[in-house]
Structures are given as C-alpha cells and as structure tokens.
C-alpha cells in the first residue's frame, strides 16, 4: 500500500509540474478561462519568458548530446547552461521575450474589450482561483523545504500499510509457485500426448539455410522453363 501511495504521490507531482509549465507557456489557458460558457473566444496565450524560450529552443541540442540522461537531469544541465550563459547571449532571449510581452498586452486589452460583463466576471473568478492555488502550492513547497513534520496517519492508513505488505509478498511467492508447477504439468501433458492442453507458444519461422535455398532454385528455374515452352507452343499453333 505504501508503494501504491508513493506512486500516486509522484503522479500528482508530475501532473502539477506539467500544469505549471503549461500555464507558463500559455498552453491550456483558453480551456480553463472559457470553461464557464465563453468557449467561443480565444484568449491570447502568454509568451515565454527568456529562460523558458532558452529551454524550448535548446532542448533538442542538449538531448542529442546527452541521450543517456533522464528529463530531470537534462533540465538541471540546461539550467546550469543558462546560468553560465554570457549576458550578451541572454539579452537576445530577453529582448525577444520583451517584444512578445508587449504584443501580448495589446492582445489582452483587445480581448477584454470584447467580453460581456458576465464573461469578464467569470474570467476574473477563474484567475482568482488560479492565484489562490499557486499561493497554496508555494506555501506547501516552502513548508516542505523548512522540514515541517508530516501530518499523522489515521488508524485506517496505518492498518492498511502494515497489513498489505505481507500479502504482496505472498502473492509474488504464489506466482512463482504457479509458474514452476505449470512447467512440470505441461511437460507431463506432452508425455501423455495431450499437447492440446499445453499453452500455445508462437513458433518462430524457420530460417532458410544455404542448402535449402539451393534446392529451391532449380525448382523455380524449371517452372520458368515450362512456362516459356508453353508460350512458344501456343504461338506455333
């Protein structure tokens, strides 16, 4: 049970991290903002920051140079490269981001001007919820870094975690028992001539040996000769 809970926790962390990145890149914001009956409009997408622009543009190059590392380690390596990037090169990304933000602000102003009061209120409410959620996550991360003790488990959680582990091991042991006994039983069925009761196994296609290939070549040749003779006979008639 502890392993299952750990996996669920990791999955939730991945989902949360993905959502944060999507929000930063502007992806998915339209669905959230317009899920309250204003889906006929398209909200302007937030532009990338200078750092995110650097990551997006350079990730394929870093991945090609480091194919053996996972995404987490790759991100660390790229973050280090960004910190060591000369100011002149950083300025290129910062200027591009600044230009995109100026365009974004104009598009947002035009977008808000076409909303009805009800749509504007719904959009404001949605953004307030998102900000509250981000604040909550930020506080939670800060408490984790500061080493705040975890909340106590209730009686049911303790019972499940302690009682479930022995049964998991018993299930694994029984699986091994089943596999060994099945091998012996299938061998016995083959001896009794009951191959029909044995689990089907896919047969691999036989590879043609050099000797087999030589045997088939004359057959094919003779078949072609017969066809040629048959055509000549028909043309003579």
C-alpha positions, 0 to 999 in steps of 0.5 A: 500500500505504501508503494501504491501511495508513493506512486500516486504521490509522484503522479500528482507531482508530475501532473502539477509540474506539467500544469505549471509549465503549461500555464507558463507557456500559455498552453491550456489557458483558453480551456480553463478561462472559457470553461464557464460558457465563453468557449467561443473566444480565444484568449491570447496565450502568454509568451515565454519568458527568456529562460523558458524560450532558452529551454524550448529552443535548446532542448533538442541540442542538449538531448542529442548530446546527452541521450543517456540522461533522464528529463530531470537531469537534462533540465538541471544541465540546461539550467546550469547552461543558462546560468553560465550563459554570457549576458550578451547571449541572454539579452537576445532571449530577453529582448525577444521575450520583451517584444512578445510581452508587449504584443501580448498586452495589446492582445489582452486589452483587445480581448477584454474589450470584447467580453460581456460583463458576465464573461469578464466576471467569470474570467476574473473568478477563474484567475482568482482561483488560479492565484489562490492555488499557486499561493497554496502550492508555494506555501506547501513547497516552502513548508516542505523545504523548512522540514515541517513534520508530516501530518499523522496517519489515521488508524485506517492508513496505518492498518492498511500499510502494515497489513498489505505488505505481507500479502504482496509478498505472498502473492509474488511467492504464489506466482512463482509457485504457479509458474514452476508447477505449470512447467512440470504439468505441461511437460507431463501433458506432452508425455501423455500426448495431450499437447492440446492442453499445453499453452500455445507458444508462437513458433518462430519461422524457420530460417532458410539455410544455404542448402535449402535455398539451393534446392529451391532454385532449380525448382523455380528455374524449371517452372520458368522453363515450362512456362516459356515452352508453353508460350512458344507452343501456343504461338506455333499453333 
